Amino acid sequence: MATVVANTGTWMYNAAAGWLMTSLSPSALLVSLVQVANSLPMFLFALPAGALADIIDKRRFVLALEILIAVVSAVFAALVSFDLVSPITLLVFMFLIGAFAALEAPAWQAIVPELVPKQELGPAIAANSVGMNISRAIGPALAGVIIAALGMAAPFWLNAVSNVGVIGVFLWWRSRQTPPRSLPAERVTSAIRTGYRYVRNNRPIRATLARAVGFFLFASAYWALLPLVARTQLAGGPQLYGVLLGAIGAGAIGGASMLPKLKAAIGANGLVVTGELGTAVSLILFAFAGEPIVAGCASVIAGMCWIAVVASLNVSAQLALPDWVRGRGLAMYVTVFFGTMTLGSVLWGGLANEVGLRWAHVVAAAGALLAIPLTRGWRLQTGTGLDLTPSMHWPEPIVGEDVEMDAGPVLVSVQYVVDSENRDAFLRAMDRVAAERKRDGAYAWGIFQDTADPNRFVETFLLESWIEHLRQHQRVTRSDQLVEQQVRQFLREPVRVTHLIAAEPAADEQAAPAQIGAQR
């Protein structure tokens, strides 16, 4: 309930900002830059924000940022009240508030799995989307009415006040108890690299990102150009703009009510394709809308398709990520989401300046249709048979003497003995092991066959430091354990693991050798 109120204020703010820019400048490019200023911070700051979400207390982080958003929103409302806003001022404040929202977005999304069991995650995300779209339906329509009745500054003041409920909830709510860390927290830069490495080696999350690019690049057209459709193409005022945005929200609410049946009938991937087709239809309707009723129908269709695609992508991203990297993985998703929206907004705004609103929408519709066959091979994650809870089945490595946590690089070798008839099946199974090692921290991996004994294979992988290898022990999931069990069915002997740390000459020539070996 608190987020519905806060998001209503946000949508009032976004709608009022778009309309304010049309009053300050008639340029299609400047109007589209409002959307750019709102989405660009997500592209720039989501990755470090995701690392912070996995390292620090998410509740306190979100609480501090919500307070900052409320304060900065109030300052901007005061500037509007005194007619001190120029196009540049508007874009700067949009960017600043967007930056705070970008910093909190990964932490906010990572909190959702703490509120519900895994089997209820999909419906919870859908419910959260319904709340967002209730806000989207109410906020813009209210903005239009309030601007007409109370003046341009009123929606901005209401937005500043709307965050009070969220601040109160985060002061009251406490996250579930988590086990104390047995290892020091990661450094931010290292955490970002590890998160990027995980996403790069995780096909389900890469598939989600590919489908996101194919959708958001073209769906961004109607978000960026809708103020101009209302003002110039339909010769309407702020009320019409608010109604069209509200129609998008209403369409999303209606679409959310149909999601469970549609998903059961055609699956998550079919749902995304349907949403992409519908988005192309809505863009064509926007292109040729000469009456508000046609633009209203286009808005409803756009909203229904938006919720179908966004909810499917969000669930796929959540299900593809274990807890330890959830903030960083979601940050990658947010980065792609808003980076693509930013790029699309600039592209469609510039194209509309050159060829007009109608042809900009037509080209976007053609692109949306072309993206369907280009991205359909990337299958979304549905969570079937995937258990990403930590297995903790790797035994602690045995060491002959104390090892510094920052010592490294670390070379881990695993020896396998495989009968010749199982060689090819074993190597195919090791491909999945390779992905596991790279996801969880290894920056290099290889599998080698002994020339003297063709039945002997040695797997090697490198990690940056000893502490990274200890973290790797904690990151292995139950699904990874099943993969390793599949490998072991081809073995003739138990595996033998050796750990080696990069050796350097000691300061004292009489010191013991720096190389440390350990076996388990």
C-alpha positions as CSV (number, residue, x, y, z in Angstrom):
1,M,0.0,0.0,0.0
2,A,2.9,2.4,0.8
3,T,4.5,1.7,-2.6
4,V,1.2,2.3,-4.4
5,V,1.0,5.7,-2.8
6,A,4.7,6.5,-3.5
7,N,4.5,5.3,-7.1
8,T,1.4,7.3,-7.7
9,G,3.4,10.4,-6.7
10,T,6.2,9.2,-9.0
11,W,3.9,8.9,-11.9
12,M,2.4,12.3,-11.2
13,Y,5.9,13.7,-11.2
14,N,6.9,11.9,-14.4
15,A,3.8,13.0,-16.2
16,A,4.0,16.6,-15.0
17,A,7.7,16.7,-15.9
18,G,7.0,15.6,-19.5
19,W,4.2,18.2,-19.8
20,L,6.3,20.9,-18.2
21,M,9.0,20.3,-20.8
22,T,6.5,20.7,-23.6
23,S,5.7,24.2,-22.1
24,L,9.4,25.1,-21.8
25,S,10.4,23.9,-25.3
26,P,8.6,22.4,-28.3
27,S,11.6,20.4,-29.4
28,A,10.8,16.7,-29.8
29,L,14.4,15.9,-28.8
30,L,14.2,17.9,-25.6
31,V,10.9,16.3,-24.7
32,S,12.4,12.8,-25.2
33,L,15.4,13.8,-23.1
34,V,13.0,13.9,-20.1
35,Q,12.7,10.1,-20.4
36,V,16.5,9.9,-21.0
37,A,17.2,11.9,-17.8
38,N,14.8,9.6,-15.9
39,S,16.3,6.3,-17.2
40,L,20.0,7.1,-17.8
41,P,20.9,6.9,-14.1
42,M,19.7,3.4,-14.0
43,F,22.2,2.5,-16.7
44,L,25.0,4.4,-15.0
45,F,24.6,3.5,-11.4
46,A,22.7,0.1,-11.2
47,L,25.9,-2.0,-11.2
48,P,27.6,-0.4,-8.2
49,A,24.1,-0.3,-6.5
50,G,23.7,-4.0,-7.1
51,A,27.1,-4.7,-5.5
52,L,26.2,-2.6,-2.5
53,A,22.8,-4.4,-2.2
54,D,24.7,-7.7,-1.8
55,I,27.2,-6.3,0.7
56,I,25.4,-3.9,3.1
57,D,22.0,-3.9,4.9
58,K,19.4,-3.5,2.2
59,R,16.7,-2.1,4.5
60,R,18.9,0.8,5.8
61,F,20.2,1.5,2.3
62,V,16.7,1.9,0.8
63,L,15.5,3.9,3.8
64,A,18.3,6.5,3.4
65,L,17.7,6.8,-0.3
66,E,13.9,7.3,0.1
67,I,14.6,10.2,2.5
68,L,16.9,11.8,0.0
69,I,14.4,11.4,-2.8
70,A,11.7,13.1,-0.7
71,V,14.0,16.0,0.2
72,V,15.2,16.6,-3.4
73,S,11.7,16.3,-4.7
74,A,10.6,19.0,-2.3
75,V,13.4,21.3,-3.5
76,F,12.4,20.9,-7.1
77,A,8.7,21.6,-6.2
78,A,9.8,24.8,-4.6
79,L,11.7,25.8,-7.8
80,V,8.7,25.2,-9.9
81,S,6.5,27.2,-7.5
82,F,8.7,30.2,-8.0
83,D,9.1,29.8,-11.8
84,L,12.8,29.1,-11.6
85,V,12.9,26.1,-13.8
86,S,14.5,26.0,-17.2
87,P,14.8,22.9,-19.5
88,I,18.3,22.3,-18.1
89,T,17.1,22.6,-14.5
90,L,14.3,20.2,-15.2
91,L,16.7,17.6,-16.7
92,V,19.2,18.0,-13.9
93,F,16.6,17.3,-11.2
94,M,15.1,14.4,-13.2
95,F,18.6,12.9,-13.4
96,L,19.4,13.5,-9.7
97,I,16.1,11.9,-8.5
98,G,16.6,9.1,-11.1
99,A,20.1,8.5,-9.7
100,F,18.7,7.9,-6.2
101,A,16.1,5.6,-7.6
102,A,18.8,3.7,-9.5
103,L,20.9,3.2,-6.4
104,E,17.9,1.7,-4.5
105,A,16.4,-0.4,-7.3
106,P,18.5,-3.5,-7.0
107,A,18.2,-3.6,-3.2
108,W,14.4,-3.0,-3.5
109,Q,14.0,-5.9,-6.0
110,A,16.3,-8.2,-3.9
111,I,14.0,-7.7,-0.9
112,V,11.0,-9.3,-2.6
113,P,12.3,-13.0,-2.1
114,E,12.6,-12.2,1.6
115,L,8.9,-11.5,1.8
116,V,7.4,-14.7,0.3
117,P,8.4,-18.4,-0.2
118,K,10.0,-19.3,-3.6
119,Q,6.8,-20.9,-4.9
120,E,5.0,-17.6,-4.4
121,L,7.6,-15.4,-6.0
122,G,5.9,-15.3,-9.4
123,P,2.5,-14.2,-8.0
124,A,4.3,-11.7,-5.6
125,I,6.1,-10.1,-8.5
126,A,2.9,-9.9,-10.5
127,A,1.1,-8.4,-7.5
128,N,3.9,-5.8,-7.2
129,S,3.5,-5.1,-10.9
130,V,-0.3,-4.6,-10.4
131,G,0.4,-2.1,-7.7
132,M,2.9,-0.3,-9.9
133,N,0.3,-0.1,-12.7
134,I,-2.5,1.0,-10.4
135,S,-0.2,3.9,-9.6
136,R,0.5,4.3,-13.3
137,A,-3.2,4.5,-14.0
138,I,-4.0,6.9,-11.2
139,G,-0.9,9.1,-11.2
140,P,-0.8,10.6,-14.7
141,A,-4.6,11.2,-14.7
142,L,-4.4,12.9,-11.4
143,A,-1.4,15.0,-12.6
144,G,-3.5,16.3,-15.5
145,V,-6.5,17.2,-13.3
146,I,-4.3,18.8,-10.6
147,I,-2.2,20.9,-13.0
148,A,-5.5,22.3,-14.5
149,A,-7.0,23.0,-11.1
150,L,-4.0,23.9,-8.8
151,G,-1.1,24.8,-11.1
152,M,2.0,23.3,-12.4
153,A,3.8,23.0,-9.1
154,A,1.1,20.9,-7.3
155,P,2.0,17.4,-8.6
156,F,5.7,18.0,-7.7
157,W,4.7,18.8,-4.1
158,L,2.4,15.8,-3.8
159,N,5.2,13.6,-5.1
160,A,7.5,14.8,-2.3
161,V,4.9,14.0,0.3
162,S,4.0,10.6,-1.2
163,N,7.3,9.0,0.0
164,V,6.4,9.5,3.7
165,G,4.5,6.1,3.7
166,V,7.4,4.1,2.3
167,I,9.8,5.8,4.8
168,G,7.5,4.8,7.6
169,V,7.2,1.2,6.4
170,F,11.0,0.7,6.2
171,L,11.4,2.2,9.6
172,W,9.0,-0.5,10.9
173,W,9.9,-3.5,8.8
174,R,12.8,-5.8,9.7
175,S,14.2,-8.3,7.3
176,R,14.4,-12.0,8.1
177,Q,17.4,-13.2,10.2
178,T,20.3,-14.1,8.1
179,P,23.2,-16.3,9.3
180,P,26.3,-14.2,10.3
181,R,29.0,-13.9,7.7
182,S,31.9,-16.3,8.3
183,L,34.0,-14.4,5.8
184,P,34.7,-10.6,5.4
185,A,32.3,-8.7,3.1
186,E,33.4,-8.3,-0.5
187,R,34.9,-5.0,-1.7
188,V,32.7,-3.1,-4.1
189,T,34.9,-3.3,-7.2
190,S,35.6,-7.0,-6.6
191,A,31.9,-7.6,-6.1
192,I,31.0,-5.9,-9.4
193,R,33.6,-8.0,-11.3
194,T,32.3,-11.2,-9.6
195,G,28.7,-10.2,-10.4
196,Y,29.5,-9.5,-14.1
197,R,31.4,-12.8,-14.3
198,Y,28.4,-14.6,-12.9
199,V,26.0,-13.1,-15.4
200,R,28.3,-13.7,-18.3
201,N,28.5,-17.4,-17.5
202,N,24.8,-17.9,-16.6
203,R,22.8,-18.6,-19.8
204,P,19.3,-18.1,-18.2
205,I,20.1,-14.6,-17.1
206,R,21.8,-13.8,-20.4
207,A,18.6,-15.0,-22.1
208,T,16.5,-12.7,-20.0
209,L,18.8,-9.8,-20.9
210,A,18.6,-10.6,-24.6
211,R,14.8,-10.7,-24.6
212,A,14.8,-7.4,-22.6
213,V,16.9,-5.6,-25.2
214,G,14.6,-6.9,-28.0
215,F,11.5,-5.5,-26.2
216,F,12.5,-2.3,-24.5
217,L,14.5,-0.8,-27.4
218,F,11.2,-0.5,-29.4
219,A,8.6,-0.1,-26.6
220,S,10.5,3.0,-25.4
221,A,9.1,4.8,-28.5
222,Y,5.6,5.4,-27.1
223,W,6.9,6.3,-23.6
224,A,9.3,9.0,-25.1
225,L,6.9,10.4,-27.7
226,L,3.5,10.3,-25.9
227,P,3.6,13.9,-24.7
228,L,4.0,15.0,-28.3
229,V,1.3,12.7,-29.5
230,A,-1.1,14.3,-27.0
231,R,0.0,17.9,-27.6
232,T,0.8,18.1,-31.3
233,Q,-0.8,15.1,-33.0
234,L,-4.1,15.2,-31.1
235,A,-4.0,18.9,-30.1
236,G,-4.8,18.1,-26.5
237,G,-3.8,19.4,-23.1
238,P,-2.4,17.9,-19.9
239,Q,-5.7,16.2,-19.1
240,L,-5.4,14.1,-22.4
241,Y,-1.8,13.3,-21.7
242,G,-2.7,12.1,-18.2
243,V,-5.6,10.1,-19.5
244,L,-3.4,8.3,-22.1
245,L,-0.8,7.5,-19.5
246,G,-3.6,6.3,-17.2
247,A,-5.0,4.1,-20.0
248,I,-1.6,2.4,-20.2
249,G,-1.7,1.7,-16.5
250,A,-5.3,0.5,-16.8
251,G,-4.3,-1.8,-19.6
252,A,-1.5,-3.2,-17.4
253,I,-3.9,-3.9,-14.6
254,G,-6.3,-5.7,-16.9
255,G,-3.4,-7.6,-18.4
256,A,-2.1,-8.6,-15.0
257,S,-5.5,-10.3,-14.2
258,M,-5.1,-12.5,-17.3
259,L,-1.4,-13.4,-16.8
260,P,-1.9,-16.7,-14.8
261,K,-4.3,-18.2,-17.4
262,L,-2.2,-17.0,-20.3
263,K,1.1,-18.2,-18.8
264,A,-0.5,-21.6,-18.1
265,A,-1.7,-21.8,-21.7
266,I,1.3,-20.5,-23.7
267,G,4.2,-20.3,-21.2
268,A,6.5,-17.5,-20.3
269,N,8.2,-17.4,-23.7
270,G,4.9,-17.4,-25.6
271,L,3.7,-14.6,-23.3
272,V,6.7,-12.4,-24.2
273,V,6.2,-13.0,-28.0
274,T,2.5,-12.1,-27.6
275,G,3.5,-8.9,-25.8
276,E,5.9,-8.0,-28.5
277,L,3.3,-8.5,-31.2
278,G,0.8,-6.4,-29.3
279,T,3.4,-3.6,-28.8
280,A,3.9,-3.4,-32.5
281,V,0.1,-3.1,-33.0
282,S,0.0,-0.3,-30.4
283,L,2.8,1.6,-32.1
284,I,1.0,1.5,-35.4
285,L,-2.2,2.8,-33.8
286,F,-0.2,5.6,-32.2
287,A,1.3,6.4,-35.6
288,F,-2.1,6.9,-37.3
289,A,-4.2,8.1,-34.3
290,G,-6.2,11.2,-35.4
291,E,-8.7,11.0,-32.5
292,P,-8.2,10.5,-28.8
293,I,-10.2,7.3,-28.8
294,V,-7.7,5.6,-31.2
295,A,-4.7,6.7,-29.0
296,G,-6.6,5.5,-25.9
297,C,-7.0,2.0,-27.5
298,A,-3.3,2.0,-28.4
299,S,-2.5,2.9,-24.8
300,V,-4.6,0.1,-23.3
301,I,-3.0,-2.4,-25.7
302,A,0.5,-1.1,-24.9
303,G,-0.2,-1.4,-21.1
304,M,-1.5,-5.0,-21.4
305,C,1.6,-6.0,-23.4
306,W,4.0,-4.1,-21.1
307,I,2.9,-6.0,-18.0
308,A,2.9,-9.3,-19.8
309,V,6.6,-8.9,-21.0
310,V,8.0,-7.0,-17.9
311,A,6.5,-9.5,-15.4
312,S,7.8,-12.5,-17.4
313,L,11.3,-11.0,-17.6
314,N,11.4,-10.0,-14.0
315,V,10.3,-13.5,-12.8
316,S,12.9,-15.0,-15.1
317,A,15.7,-12.8,-13.7
318,Q,14.7,-13.5,-10.1
319,L,14.6,-17.3,-10.6
320,A,18.0,-17.4,-12.4
321,L,19.8,-15.8,-9.4
322,P,20.9,-17.3,-6.0
323,D,20.8,-15.0,-3.0
324,W,24.5,-14.2,-2.8
325,V,24.5,-12.5,-6.2
326,R,20.8,-11.5,-6.5
327,G,21.4,-7.7,-6.1
328,R,24.2,-7.7,-8.7
329,G,22.3,-9.9,-11.2
330,L,19.2,-7.7,-10.9
331,A,21.4,-4.7,-11.3
332,M,22.5,-6.1,-14.6
333,Y,18.9,-6.5,-15.6
334,V,18.0,-3.0,-14.5
335,T,21.1,-1.6,-16.4
336,V,20.0,-3.3,-19.6
337,F,16.3,-2.3,-19.0
338,F,17.0,1.4,-18.5
339,G,20.1,1.6,-20.8
340,T,17.9,0.3,-23.6
341,M,15.1,2.6,-22.7
342,T,17.6,5.5,-22.7
343,L,19.0,4.6,-26.0
344,G,15.6,4.1,-27.5
345,S,14.3,7.4,-26.2
346,V,17.2,9.3,-27.8
347,L,16.8,7.3,-31.0
348,W,13.0,7.8,-31.4
349,G,13.2,11.5,-30.3
350,G,15.9,12.2,-32.9
351,L,14.0,10.3,-35.6
352,A,10.8,12.1,-34.9
353,N,12.6,15.4,-35.3
354,E,13.8,14.3,-38.7
355,V,10.8,12.4,-40.2
356,G,7.9,13.2,-37.9
357,L,6.0,11.4,-35.1
358,R,4.1,9.1,-37.5
359,W,7.1,7.5,-39.2
360,A,9.1,7.3,-35.9
361,H,6.3,5.1,-34.5
362,V,6.1,3.0,-37.8
363,V,9.8,2.3,-37.7
364,A,9.6,1.3,-34.0
365,A,6.8,-1.1,-34.8
366,A,8.8,-2.7,-37.6
367,G,11.7,-3.1,-35.3
368,A,9.6,-4.7,-32.6
369,L,8.4,-7.3,-35.2
370,L,11.9,-8.0,-36.4
371,A,13.1,-8.5,-32.8
372,I,10.8,-11.5,-32.3
373,P,12.6,-14.0,-34.5
374,L,16.0,-12.6,-33.6
375,T,15.5,-13.2,-29.9
376,R,13.1,-16.1,-29.7
377,G,15.9,-18.6,-29.3
378,W,16.7,-17.2,-25.8
379,R,14.5,-19.1,-23.5
380,L,13.4,-17.6,-20.2
381,Q,14.0,-19.2,-16.8
382,T,10.9,-20.8,-15.2
383,G,12.5,-22.3,-12.1
384,T,11.6,-25.9,-13.1
385,G,14.1,-28.3,-11.4
386,L,16.4,-25.4,-10.3
387,D,17.4,-25.2,-6.7
388,L,19.8,-22.3,-6.0
389,T,20.0,-22.7,-2.2
390,P,23.6,-23.3,-1.0
391,S,24.5,-26.9,-0.8
392,M,27.6,-26.5,1.4
393,H,28.8,-29.9,0.2
394,W,32.4,-29.0,-0.5
395,P,34.6,-29.9,2.4
396,E,36.9,-27.2,3.8
397,P,40.4,-27.3,2.2
398,I,43.1,-28.7,4.4
399,V,46.1,-26.4,4.7
400,G,49.6,-27.1,6.1
401,E,50.0,-23.6,7.6
402,D,47.9,-20.4,7.8
403,V,47.0,-18.8,4.5
404,E,46.5,-15.0,4.1
405,M,43.0,-14.2,2.9
406,D,44.4,-12.0,0.1
407,A,47.0,-14.5,-1.0
408,G,46.7,-15.4,-4.7
409,P,46.0,-16.2,-7.4
410,V,44.8,-19.6,-6.4
411,L,45.1,-22.6,-8.7
412,V,42.7,-25.4,-8.0
413,S,43.3,-28.7,-9.8
414,V,40.8,-31.7,-9.7
415,Q,42.0,-35.1,-10.9
416,Y,39.5,-37.5,-12.5
417,V,40.1,-41.1,-13.6
418,V,37.6,-42.1,-16.4
419,D,37.3,-45.2,-18.5
420,S,37.9,-44.7,-22.2
421,E,34.3,-45.6,-23.2
422,N,33.0,-42.8,-20.9
423,R,35.4,-40.1,-22.2
424,D,33.1,-38.1,-24.4
425,A,30.1,-38.3,-22.0
426,F,32.4,-37.1,-19.2
427,L,33.7,-34.2,-21.2
428,R,30.2,-33.1,-22.2
429,A,29.2,-33.2,-18.5
430,M,32.2,-31.1,-17.6
431,D,31.0,-28.3,-19.8
432,R,28.3,-27.6,-17.1
433,V,30.9,-27.8,-14.4
434,A,33.0,-25.2,-16.2
435,A,30.0,-22.8,-16.2
436,E,29.6,-23.4,-12.5
437,R,33.2,-22.7,-11.7
438,K,33.2,-19.5,-13.8
439,R,29.9,-18.3,-12.4
440,D,31.1,-18.6,-8.8
441,G,34.5,-16.8,-9.1
442,A,36.9,-18.6,-11.4
443,Y,38.4,-16.3,-14.1
444,A,40.1,-19.2,-16.0
445,W,39.2,-22.8,-16.5
446,G,40.5,-25.8,-18.4
447,I,40.3,-29.6,-18.6
448,F,43.4,-31.6,-19.7
449,Q,44.1,-35.2,-20.6
450,D,47.3,-37.0,-19.4
451,T,49.4,-38.0,-22.4
452,A,51.0,-40.9,-20.3
453,D,47.7,-42.1,-19.0
454,P,44.7,-41.4,-21.3
455,N,42.2,-42.3,-18.5
456,R,43.5,-39.5,-16.3
457,F,42.0,-36.0,-16.7
458,V,42.9,-32.8,-14.7
459,E,40.5,-29.9,-14.3
460,T,42.1,-26.6,-13.4
461,F,40.6,-23.2,-12.5
462,L,42.1,-20.0,-11.2
463,L,40.7,-17.5,-8.7
464,E,41.9,-14.1,-7.7
465,S,42.6,-14.9,-4.0
466,W,42.3,-17.5,-1.3
467,I,39.2,-15.7,0.2
468,E,37.5,-15.9,-3.3
469,H,38.0,-19.7,-3.2
470,L,36.5,-19.9,0.3
471,R,33.6,-17.8,-1.0
472,Q,33.3,-20.2,-3.9
473,H,32.7,-23.0,-1.3
474,Q,29.7,-21.1,0.0
475,R,28.3,-20.3,-3.4
476,V,27.8,-23.8,-4.7
477,T,24.1,-24.6,-5.0
478,R,22.1,-27.8,-4.8
479,S,21.6,-27.7,-8.6
480,D,25.4,-27.5,-8.9
481,Q,25.7,-30.5,-6.6
482,L,23.5,-32.5,-9.0
483,V,25.7,-31.6,-11.9
484,E,28.8,-32.8,-10.0
485,Q,27.0,-36.1,-9.2
486,Q,26.3,-36.6,-12.9
487,V,30.1,-36.2,-13.6
488,R,31.0,-38.7,-10.8
489,Q,28.9,-41.5,-12.4
490,F,31.6,-41.7,-15.1
491,L,34.6,-41.9,-12.7
492,R,36.5,-45.0,-11.8
493,E,38.1,-43.5,-8.6
494,P,37.3,-40.7,-6.2
495,V,38.4,-37.2,-7.3
496,R,41.6,-35.7,-5.9
497,V,41.7,-32.0,-5.3
498,T,44.8,-29.9,-4.9
499,H,45.1,-26.2,-4.0
500,L,48.1,-24.1,-5.0
501,I,48.9,-20.5,-4.3
502,A,51.2,-18.3,-6.4
503,A,54.7,-18.5,-4.9
504,E,56.9,-15.5,-4.3
505,P,60.4,-15.4,-2.8
506,A,60.3,-14.7,0.9
507,A,61.9,-11.5,2.3
508,D,64.3,-13.7,4.4
509,E,66.3,-16.1,2.1
510,Q,66.1,-18.7,4.9
511,A,62.3,-18.5,5.0
512,A,60.2,-21.5,4.2
513,P,59.0,-21.7,0.5
514,A,55.9,-19.7,-0.1
515,Q,54.1,-22.3,-2.1
516,I,51.4,-24.1,-0.2
517,G,49.8,-27.3,-1.2
518,A,46.6,-28.8,0.2
519,Q,44.6,-31.9,-0.7
520,R,41.2,-33.1,0.1
